[in-house]
């Protein structure tokens, strides 16, 4: 094992998250299970675009779909990603509060 192999999985997760639409999807799915139709309406994007991003997140093991009748409801299952998103959103909130004080 070379000295960088331990970081490969983490780098792949970060690459998968490194898109604003996927960050938005993951942020929304952390607290709420959701289907493609609802995400499409919320994001105001074509269904094919939402499905493409969900496919990337699913292939990296970040989300999982659960069939509910004719729909598939998605949720974030990767605990590292949940932790990363909490840190990221806390940093964003902190920076916004600093900007308001200026």
N, C-alpha and C positions, 0 to 999 in steps of 0.2 A: 504494500500500500504506500503510495507516495504521500507527501505531506499535505497535499491539497484535496485528496479524496474525501476527507471528512466534511469538506465544505461543498462538495458537488450537489448533494441533495438540497441543501439550504439555498444554494445559488439558483437551482431550478425553481424552487418555490418563489424566490424573489423575481425571477424572470417572468413567471406566470402572473405575478401580482403587478408587474411594471407596466400597467396600462390603466388609464383613468376609468374606463368602463368596467374592467374587471375589479378594480379597487372598490368602485361603487357597488357592484354586485355583491362582493364578499362582505363589505360593510353592512349592507342590508340583510344579508342572509345569516349573519352571526346571531342576530336576535329573533329573526322571523323566517320560518320556512315559507317558501314561495314557489309558484309555478311560472313557466315561461310567459304565459299570457299576462299575468299581473306585472312581471318584470318589464315586459315590452311596453306596457301602458305607462308604468312609472318612469322608465328611462326615455320614453318617446323615441324608440328605435325599432327598426324592422325585426320581425321574429327571427329571421335568418342571422342577423348580427348578434342578437342575444344568444341564440343557440350556439353560434361559433365560439363565443367567449365562454359559455358554460362548458362546452366540450374541452376547451383548454384547461379550465379549472378542474374539471372532472378527471382528465387524463393525468394531472399532476397530483391527484389525491387530495385536493383541497376541499372539494364539495362531494356530496353524494346525493343521488336522486332516489326518491321513494315513491313508488307508484301508488296513486290514490284514485281509484276508478280509472278514468281515461286520461288523467293528468299525472305528471311527474312533479313532485314537490322537492325542491332542493334545499339543502342545509350545509353549513360549513362543518366539516368533521375533523379537520386537521387542527390539533390543539396549538401547535407552534404558530400557525397562521392566525389563530384567534389572539394569541399573545402579541404577535407582531402588530396586528391591527389596533389593539388596545394602546400599545405604545405610540404608534403612528398618530392615532386620533388624539391622544393626550398631548403630543407635541404640537399638533395643529391647533388645538384649543388653546394651549399655552401661548403660542405665537400670536394668535388672534387677540388674546387678552392683553399682551404687551403692545400690540399695535394700537389698541383703543386708548391706552394710557398715554401715548405720545401726543 
